[in-house]
Amino acid sequence: MESCRGGATLSDVEPVELVSSGLRLRPWRIGDAPAVLPALRDPAIARWNPPDHPDPNLAVAQTWVTNRGDWTGPEHASFAVVDAVDDTLLGSVSLFRVDRFHDNAEIGYWTVPQARGQGIAAIALTAVTRWALDAGGLHRVQLFHAVDNSASCRVAAKAGFRLEGTLRESFRYGDGQLHDEHIHGRLATDGATDPIRRGP
């Protein structure tokens, strides 16, 4: 999920590209909007991510990628997850609500339907988290997901995020309902996760 719950920020960090297991994680571009539009309309993404607009169109997608492609603001560092060979859009990972006093941030993610079940979300989540804890100088990265979103829970665990607790009816998701949420966290002092490989 990529839903926000705003400290100095990562705004002094130049946009970067990360490469991991056949994936390239790069800043968003305005040309990504046509590929983003079907993702914004995907029922699973819309359910677990409160939409910017209830009926997204190309203009909404263009605004979406423009906002996430701008790293000059204080709130996020967002990556398009693409195939390293042909640049096909596979997903999204965003680091947000960066708090330099406490040295922590939240992270969210989604993948397009055709990219699911291949370990792509866990690879991308791990790559951005490692970058945030190392180059970004953070101590903690945390994520929240609805308890009913079991796929997101598996991704978090695979990427080394420990399940730390359950929040009762804490967030209203795209279905309009308040859901219980799991909170997961990963610290700079946690041991490295096992290598994650892409596959079916």
C-alpha positions in Angstrom: 0.0 0.0 0.0 1.1 3.5 -0.5 -1.3 5.4 1.7 0.0 8.3 3.8 -0.8 8.7 7.5 4.5 14.7 7.7 11.3 16.9 10.4 13.8 17.2 7.9 13.5 15.0 4.9 15.2 13.2 2.1 14.7 16.3 -0.1 18.4 16.9 0.0 19.0 13.5 -1.7 19.3 13.5 -5.5 17.0 11.1 -7.4 18.7 7.8 -7.8 18.1 4.6 -9.7 18.4 1.2 -8.1 19.0 -2.2 -9.8 18.1 -5.5 -8.3 17.4 -9.0 -9.7 16.4 -7.8 -13.1 14.4 -4.8 -11.9 15.2 -1.2 -12.2 13.8 1.3 -9.7 13.8 4.8 -11.1 12.1 8.1 -10.6 8.7 8.5 -12.2 8.4 10.2 -15.6 5.4 11.9 -17.2 5.6 9.3 -20.0 4.7 6.7 -17.4 1.2 8.0 -17.1 -0.4 5.7 -19.8 1.0 2.6 -18.1 0.0 3.9 -14.6 -3.7 4.5 -15.6 -4.6 0.8 -15.7 -2.9 0.3 -12.4 -4.9 3.1 -10.8 -8.0 1.4 -12.1 -7.0 -2.1 -10.9 -9.6 -3.3 -8.3 -6.9 -4.7 -5.9 -4.8 -1.5 -6.0 -7.9 0.7 -5.7 -9.1 -1.3 -2.7 -6.0 -1.1 -0.7 -4.9 2.4 -1.7 -7.3 5.3 -1.2 -7.7 6.7 -4.7 -6.6 10.3 -5.6 -9.8 10.3 -7.8 -12.7 7.9 -7.7 -12.7 7.5 -11.5 -9.1 8.0 -12.7 -8.4 9.1 -16.2 -5.2 10.0 -18.1 -5.1 13.5 -16.5 -5.3 12.0 -13.1 -2.5 9.5 -14.0 -0.3 12.4 -15.3 -0.8 14.3 -12.0 0.0 11.1 -10.1 3.3 10.5 -11.8 4.2 14.2 -11.7 3.7 14.4 -8.0 5.7 11.2 -7.3 8.4 12.2 -9.8 9.1 15.4 -7.9 11.8 14.7 -5.3 12.2 18.4 -4.2 9.4 18.2 -1.7 9.6 17.1 1.9 7.5 14.0 2.0 8.6 11.2 -0.3 11.1 9.5 -2.5 9.1 7.5 -5.0 10.2 4.8 -7.5 8.7 3.3 -10.6 9.5 -0.4 -10.6 10.3 -1.5 -14.2 11.8 -4.3 -16.1 15.5 -3.6 -16.3 15.6 -4.6 -20.0 12.5 -3.2 -21.6 11.3 -0.6 -19.0 7.8 -2.3 -18.7 6.1 -0.9 -15.6 5.8 -3.6 -12.9 5.0 -1.6 -9.8 5.6 1.2 -7.4 7.5 1.8 -4.1 7.3 5.0 -2.2 9.1 6.1 0.9 7.1 8.9 2.7 6.6 10.8 6.0 10.3 11.0 6.5 11.1 12.2 10.0 14.7 13.2 10.5 14.3 13.8 14.2 13.3 10.2 14.8 15.2 8.9 11.7 12.2 6.9 10.4 9.9 6.8 7.5 7.0 4.8 6.1 7.0 2.8 2.9 4.3 1.5 0.6 4.2 -0.6 -2.6 2.0 -2.1 -5.2 2.4 -4.3 -8.3 0.5 -4.5 -11.5 -1.6 -7.6 -12.0 0.8 -9.3 -14.5 3.7 -8.8 -12.1 2.2 -10.5 -9.1 3.3 -13.8 -7.7 6.9 -13.4 -8.9 8.5 -11.9 -5.9 8.8 -8.5 -7.5 7.2 -6.5 -4.7 9.6 -8.1 -2.1 12.6 -7.4 -4.3 11.6 -3.8 -4.8 10.7 -3.2 -1.2 14.0 -4.7 0.0 16.0 -2.5 -2.5 14.4 0.8 -1.4 14.5 -0.1 2.3 18.2 -0.9 2.1 18.8 2.4 0.2 16.8 4.3 2.9 18.7 2.8 5.8 22.1 3.1 4.2 22.3 6.1 1.8 19.3 7.8 3.4 20.7 7.5 6.9 17.4 6.3 8.4 17.2 4.0 11.4 13.7 2.6 11.0 11.4 2.0 8.1 7.8 0.9 8.9 4.8 -0.1 6.9 1.1 -0.6 7.5 -1.4 -2.8 5.6 -4.9 -4.0 6.2 -5.0 -7.3 8.0 -7.2 -8.6 5.2 -4.5 -7.9 2.7 -2.6 -11.1 3.3 -0.5 -10.7 0.2 1.0 -7.5 1.5 1.8 -9.2 4.8 3.7 -11.9 3.0 5.7 -9.3 1.0 6.6 -7.5 4.2 7.8 -10.6 5.9 9.8 -11.7 2.9 11.5 -8.3 2.8 12.6 -8.6 6.5 9.9 -6.5 8.1 8.9 -7.9 11.4 5.3 -7.9 12.4 5.1 -5.7 15.5 1.4 -5.5 16.2 -2.2 -4.9 15.1 -4.0 -1.6 15.1 -7.8 -1.9 15.5 -10.0 -0.1 12.8 -7.2 2.3 12.2 -7.4 3.3 8.5 -10.1 3.8 5.9 -9.2 2.0 2.7 -10.4 2.3 -0.8 -13.5 0.3 -0.1 -14.6 3.0 2.4 -14.3 0.7 5.4 -12.2 1.1 8.5 -9.8 -1.9 8.6 -7.6 -3.4 11.3 -4.0 -3.0 10.3 -0.7 -4.8 10.8 2.3 -2.7 11.5 5.7 -4.0 10.4 9.1 -2.5 11.0 12.7 -2.9 9.9 15.7 -1.3 11.6 19.1 -0.5 10.4 20.4 -2.8 13.1 18.4 -5.8 11.9 20.3 -8.5 10.2 20.3 -8.6 6.4 17.5 -10.7 4.8 18.3 -13.6 2.6 18.7 -12.8 -1.1 15.4 -12.6 -2.9 15.1 -13.9 -6.4 12.5 -13.2 -9.0 10.4 -16.1 -10.1 7.0 -17.5 -10.5 
